Amino acid sequence: MMNSPPATAARAVDARALTVVRGDRTVLRGLDFTVEPGGITGLLGPSGCGKSTLMRAVVGTQAKVSGTLDVLGRPAGHPSLRPRVGYVTQAPSVYADLSVRQNLDYFAAVLRPGRAHRASREEAVTRAIADVDLIRHADALAGRLSGGQLSRVSLAVALLGTPELLVLDEPTVGLDPVLRRDLWNLFHTLAADRGTTILVSSHVMDEAERCHRLLLMREGRILADDTPDALRARTASATVEEAFLHLVDEATADEAATARQENAR
């Protein structure tokens, strides 16, 4: 059983009627949810269900967002949130012709400009490299690293500012089981030891068991917002994957019944 994060009054993310429209398609459909601080919330669902759009909305980079979305007590995208929120996209966002340390030096300078902060920047860089276990590769060019190592460099960049909220868009996709395990161990260390709130997306259902709480998505809607244990108990399922499929079947049946009623009118 997963230990629960410490309960506090403040919310890391608070969404009400959150909607995103792209062209003639509604990608997010009036979502209501909260993310409590200090724990790991998994955002799970099949590819194309709206997970990445939701994460972009949380970090303030998504256009055409309506409804209410507050992050760490401020509207999503507020300038004051920049040093407080770390974001890791699916594609590594580092410079291939710079070493690991040079990449982190550059991004640390952007986060902490000014010569007076050079010592603290160096400390942040060294800590971030150690956090993601890349000390032996600190002077290697990013372009020569493996895919898993590149993912860890991107994560190190996000950790430079010791963010209160870390938003991770499918950070373990394509990684081998050992790297996936090591990253999840790091996520739990960040949550337990530093109080970092982590919102992490995945379409791999076995990763749901590693989260304190889950948001299960399908076609732009949230099917469930609960703990893994509660979801399994609610659906009488052995795994979260079985619970998710049960909820999908329920939703599909409800939609079919609604459609029949409308056609009968």
N, C-alpha and C positions, 0 to 999 in steps of 0.2 A: 504494500500500500504506500502511495506517495505521501510524504509529509506535506501538510498544508502550510502555505506561507503565513507570516504573521499578519493578523488583521489590523488595519488602521482605518481611520475615518476618510482620508482623502482617496480620490480615485485617480489612477494614472491616465485612463481614457474613459470618456463618458460620451456616448453617441445617442442621439435622439432623432428619429425619422431621417437618418442619413441616407441620402439618395445621390447617385451619380448617373448622369445620362451622357452617352457618347453617340452622337449622330441620332439615329432613330431607335437606338437600343438603350434600355434601362439596365445598367450593369449592377448597381446596388439598389435594392428595393426597400427603402424606408426602414433601415436597420436600427434597432434599439439594443444597446449592449453596454457593458462596463468592463473595464480591465482593472482589477485591484492591484495595488502596488506590492512590490517585493516578491513576486512569484513568477512562474512561467505559464503563460497562457498560450495554448496551441490553437492556431487557426487552420483548420483542416477541411479538405474537400477536394473534389476532382479538379483537374486543370480546366481553366475557363470559367470557374464558378464565381470569380470576383475577388479572390484573395489578394492579388497584387494591387488591384485598384483600391481595395480597402486600406492596404498598408500605405500606399501613396497618399491617400486622403489623411491618414493619421500623421504623416510627417510633413504634410502641407504642400505636396508637389502635384496633386491631382486637380485638374480643372473641372469646372461645372459640377461643384459639390453643393448640395442643398441640405437643409436640416441643421442640426446642431452637433458640433464635434469639438469637445474640449480635451486638451492634452495637458496634463500636469497643471490644471487650473487655468489654462489659457486657451484661446481659440487655436485650433490646429494651424500651423504655419506662422504663428506669431514670431517676430524676430528674436524675442527673449528665449525661445525654445531651442535655438540652433545649438548652443553648447550643451543642452540638457538632454537632447535626443540623438541617439546614434542609429544610423540606417545602413543596412547591408542589402544591396540588390542581388538578384540572381547572377548577373554577370559581374565578374571581378572588375572593380573600378580603380585600377592602379596603372602606373606608367611602366611599360615593359622594359624601357631602356634605363631605368633607375634601379638601384639595389633596394632590398627590403628596407634598410635603414634610411636610405635617401628618400624613398616614398613617404615613410612615416615622418621624417624631418620636414618635408615639404608640407604635408597636411597639418602637422603640429604648428608650423609657422602661420598657416592660415587660421587655425583655431586660436592661437595665442600670439598675435603679432607683437613686435617690439623687442628690442635687444634686451631690455630689462627682464624679460621672461625666458631668456634662452636656457637658463639652468633648469627651470621647471619643465620646459619643452623637452630637454634631453632626458630628464627623469621619466616623463610621460612616454617617450619613445621606447626607452629601455624596458619599462614596465609592460607596455603593450606587446613588445616582441616576446617577452617572457611569458605573458599570459597565453599566447597562442603557440607556444613551444617552437619558436623559429630562431632561437639564439644561434644555432649552428649555421643558419642560412642568412644571417643578418646582412652579410656583404655580397650575397648572390644577386644577380640581376633578376628582376621579377619575371622577365621574358623567358628565363631558363628554368623556372619552377614548374612543378607538376600542378595539375588542376586543383588538387586538394590544398597544396601549399598556397596557391594564389587566393583561394577562398579564405584561408587563414590570414593572409595579408590584408584583405579587405575588412575582415573582422577586427584586426588590430587597429586599422584606421578608425573604425567606429568606436573603439575603446579608448582612443586618445584622450578624449575629454571627460573620462569617467562618467558616462551618461547615466542619468536616472532612469531613462527608458531606452531600451535597445530593441529596434524593430528589425527582424531578420526574415528576409523573403527567401524561403526554401534554401537555407544555408548548407544543407547536407546533400543536395541533389547531385548525383553522380559520384559520390564519395564511397570508398570502400568501408566495410563494417567497422574496422578499427578506427578510422578517422571519424566516422559518425559517432562512435562511442566516446572518443576523446572530446569532440566538440560538445556533446551533451553533458559530459562531466564538467566542462568549463562553464556551460550555461548554469548548471546547478550551483557551482562555486560562486559565480557572480551574483546569483539571486540570494544565496544563503549568507555569504560573507560580506558582500557589499550592498545588499539591499536593492540591487538592480532589478527593475521590472523588465521582463522579456516577453515580447509578443513575437512568436515564431510561426511561420506558415510551413505547411508540408502537405503533400498528397500521399505520403507514406503513412498508413494508419498505425503501424506498430510504434511510430514515434509519439503517438497520442498518449501512450502509457507513461511516457516520461514527463508529462506536463501536470501541473497542479490543477489547471482548469482548461476546458476546451470550448471553442466556438466551432461548431460544425456547420459548414456552408454548402448550399446547393443552389445553383442558378440565381445568384444574387441575393439569396435570403439566408438567414440563420435558422437552421433546423433545431439546434439545441445549444444551450449555454449552461454547462454544468461540469462537475468533476468527473473524471473517468469512472470512479467507483459508482457514482450516482447514475451515470448513463447506462452502465452495465446492469445495474439493479433495476432501473426503470424499464428496460427492454428485455429483461431476463436473458441477457446475452453473456457469453463467455469472454468476448473481446470487444474493444471499442469499434473495431471494423464491423463486427456483427451488429452492434448497436446502431452504427451509422446506416448500414443497409436496411435495418428494420425501420428506421426513421424515414429513409428515402421511400420505402415501400408504402408507409403510412401516408406520406405527403402525396405520392403519386395517386393513391387510391382516393384521397380527399379531393385532389384536383379533378380526377375523372368524375367523381360524384357531382362536384360543382358544375362541371361542363354539361353533364346530363340534365341537371336541373334547369340550367339556362336554356338549353335546347328545347326543353319541354314547355317553356313559356310561350 
